[in-house]
Amino acid sequence: MKFNLLLILTLSAWAQANPLPLPPTQKNKDDSEFHYHLGLNYYHGQGDKPNYAKALDQFKRAAELGLPKAKGMLGQCYLNGRGINRDPQKAAVWLKQAAGSGDKIAQFTLGVMHTSGEGVKKNPALAFRWYLKAAAQGHTAAMANIGVLYETGQGVKQNFREAFRWYEMAAKPGLPTAQCNLGQLYATGRGVKADPAKAAEWYLKAARQSHAQAQFLLGTALYFGKGVKQDPVMAYQWICLAANFGNSSARGHRRTIGDKLTPSQFNTAAKSIRDFMAKHQGNSNAVIENATRAATGFFVTYEGHLLTNHHVIAGAKRIEARTASGNFEARVVKSDPANDLALLQIKTRSLPLHLDMSRAVRLDEEVFTIGFPNTRVQGDEPKFSDGKVSSLLGTQDDPRFYQVSVPLQPGNSGGALVNDSGLAIGMIAFQQNDLNTSKPPGRLPQKLNYALKSSQIAAFLSGIAEARAKIPLQQPAKRSYKDAIKAAQSATVLILVHQ
């Protein structure tokens, strides 16, 4: 008994002198939450510009302490190339850990990855299961994607009624994609009794949220009077808005409708378009006709960084970039007048072209460009033009440039010069007859075209800390010529300059 009492007193004295630390789980939780929220501050740039490298470091610390949502954000950084080179495979590793612990955003993202096959094996059935987990926690985009799987029969047996049910669940809280998809089911009578009026109602809800497809479908309904009263002015308004937000079908039809309007009707529609763009994107002058000049640019990162010529944006009061997703205000990151280069950025995720730095370009090599020549006359659909490398040097043997036989027109400036593998070997710079220099002796051929070499572009980008770490380094697998054209088209944007 005395021994036990002595032991207890000894332990008590030791405990007072050496207080126990907080339980590890509680301390880890507090520390992980601190690092996670600090990471979010860096990620979103609260009080300053975003600093993805510092955000990544904080998310790693929180993830190492076991916080699921930090693992999810770490996965998002790897997936989007924020603070580190883009790596979908590593993204999947972190996202799986977060999703397995119940993070609904990670569950949804994994569903998207398994649907597309990016970073993981394409598996619609597994995507369906991850979407279900996220939807059970109220993730509306996951609900909408479940509807897509049921509508298309991917990973599950095709069932339009189930598609309708899931779209409706996502549409009622206000998700525009689900609203548009629900409207299309009503319009076609799949999974529900056909009801053009209800279709138009759902199109309108999505159209008001700048959903380009819904705007086009609503404009079409108004033009033909399906489910709504026929109204050519409103039809033109919504179809023009759809075109401004990147809908290719709308771009092809807006002129057909606009030609049938009276001047008064056209002006009424134009005012409504300007008001809508001003309210929803700050783009009151988004139409090409109001731009001082138009040119071409192309993405070089996944985070909206794009290249164009310095002379294109020089003196601009406002710059826009039009992508398939719509018009975006662009900021100038840095320009280099000597080499006629400018790096811009818009707030969107983008599909970049890879710069070809691995081999020497051959004389007579086949190349092409995609751009927006003479938009006021030829329209704003991208135009393809091809030719060959006719000299490895520029005018007066300038080593910074290639001479090319690609036919070009005003507006092609800033476009990528692409080889048959889909890699950018340069950027369209100028034509001989555009130069403001005295003509050298002798008679020059007309329309000599030049492109700045990719080595000059790489040197320019390497001096920009914001972009340097985000340039994709890993070269893509060799593409077919058809896929090379598609890749270039996805990376090419229309530049609109306002002065």
PyMOL commands that set and color helices and strands:
alter all, ss='L'
color gray80, all
select helices_A, chain A and resi 2-17+24-44+52-64+68-80+88-100+104-116+124-135+140-152+160-171+176-188+196-207+212-224+232-244+248-258+263-280+288-290+310-313+337-339+375-378+395-397+432-434+454-462+465-468+481-491
alter helices_A, ss='H'
color red, helices_A
select strands_A, chain A and resi 293-299+305-308+318-323+326-336+341-345+366-371+383-391+401-404+416-419+424-431+449-453+492-498
alter strands_A, ss='S'
color yellow, strands_A
deselect
rebuild
show_as cartoon
